[in-house]
């Protein structure tokens, strides 16, 4: 019985303090570290500001560092990280979906996407419109036209 309780006491305290218990000043490391963790209970360090927390990004932060990846494990053959980016067919499935939609659905989709993209930097808008154009030329043109209409309508 005692062994079972010993196991649960630490979990109980971590639950009570919240997921960010390591940021409470008495628990915080003396040397700062940077990671993608944001939000949650007991956040006491400013929540990492408004910086991006994803990679790849257009702002040069949180870039992948392959030198620090784990070495392959030797099993019966070499086991290493699988690179999901080897398959470069990112556009055929969304193209088929786009071609299934009707014209009224296209217009609603263009308007919704443009509303969401209106406040992002121009160079990212252009990059995203290029990706939409690779899915289907009408897709990129429709989103670009909706963005222009929003800019001129404001």
N, C-alpha and C positions, 0 to 999 in steps of 0.2 A: 504494500500500500504506500509506504513512504517513497519508494522509487518512482511510482506513478505520479505522486504529488510533486516531487522534485522536478520531474520533466515538465509539468504544467506551470510551475511558478514563473519561470522565465517568460513563457508565452503570455501568461496573464499580465505581467508588467509591460511587455511590449504592446499588447493590445490596449492597455490603459493609456499608455503614452502616445500611441498612434504610430502610423507608418513612418513618420519622420523623426522618430525618437533619437536618431543619431545626430540631428541638427540642434537639439537642445544644448545650450552652451556647455553645460557640465559634461555632456556626452560627446561633444563635437571633437573631431581630431584637431590637433594644433596646426597641422599643415593643411591648407585648403585643397579640396579636390573638386573636379568639375565633371558632371555627368548629365544625362538627359532627364533625371528625375525632377518632376514638378508637381505642384499642388498637393493636396491631402491635408490631413489633420496635423496640428502642431507644426506648421510651417513657420519657422522663426527667422529665416534668413533672406527675406525679400523675394522668394520664389524665382530666383534667377532672372529677374527683370523681364523684359519683353523680347529677349533674344530668341532665335530659332532653336528648336530642339530636335531637328531631324537632319538626316544626311542621306543623300547629297542635297546641298542647298546652294543658293547663288551668292552667299555672303562670306564664304571662306571660313566658316566656323564648324567645329565638329567634323573634321575631315577624317575619312578612314585612314588608318595607319597599318598597312599590311605587315610591317616589320614586327608588330606586336601580336600577331595572330598565333594561335596555338599550333605547335608542330603537329604534323600528321601522326596518327596513331598506327603503329604497325600491328596489324591483325594477320589475316592470311594474305592480305594485300594491303596496300597503303590506303588508309582512310583519312580524308581531309575534308575541309569545308567545300560544300557543293556550291558552285557558282551559278546562281539562278539566272544570271544575265547572259548565259551562253545562247539561249534561244532568243532570237531577235524578232520573232513574230509577235509584236505587241499590238498590231493594228487590225488583223483580220477579224477577230471576234467583235470588237466594237464597230467595225465597218458593217458587218452583217446586221448588228442591232440597229445601226443608224438607217440602213436601207429598209428595215422593217417598219420604221416609224412613218407616220403620215406627215403631211406638210404642216398641219396645225400643231402636231406634237413637236416637230422641228422648231417651230417658232417659239413655243413655250420653253423648250430646252435652251435655245439661244438666249432668250431673255433672262432666264434664271441664271445661266452661267455668266452672262455679262454683268448682272447685278452683283454676283459674288466676286467677280474679277475687277470691278471698277476701282477699288482702292489699293490694288497691288501695283508695284512699280512697273513702268511702261515696258522695260526690257523683259520682264517676266511675262507680261501679257503677250508680247510678240512671240516669245519662245513657246508659250502654251498654244497660241493660235497656230503656230507651225506644226505642233503635234496634232491638233485637231485637223489640220489640212492633210496630214499623212493618213489619218483615219479615212477621211473623205473630203474632197475639195470643197463641197458645199457646206460641210460642217465648219471648217475654218472660216470660210467667207461669211457664213451666217453669224458666227460669234463676233467676228470683226465688225460686221455691219451693226449688230446690236450694241457693241461697245461704242461705236461712233455715234449712234443715235443717243445713247446716254450722255456722252460728252457734250453733244450739241444741245441736248434738251435741258441741261443743268443751268 
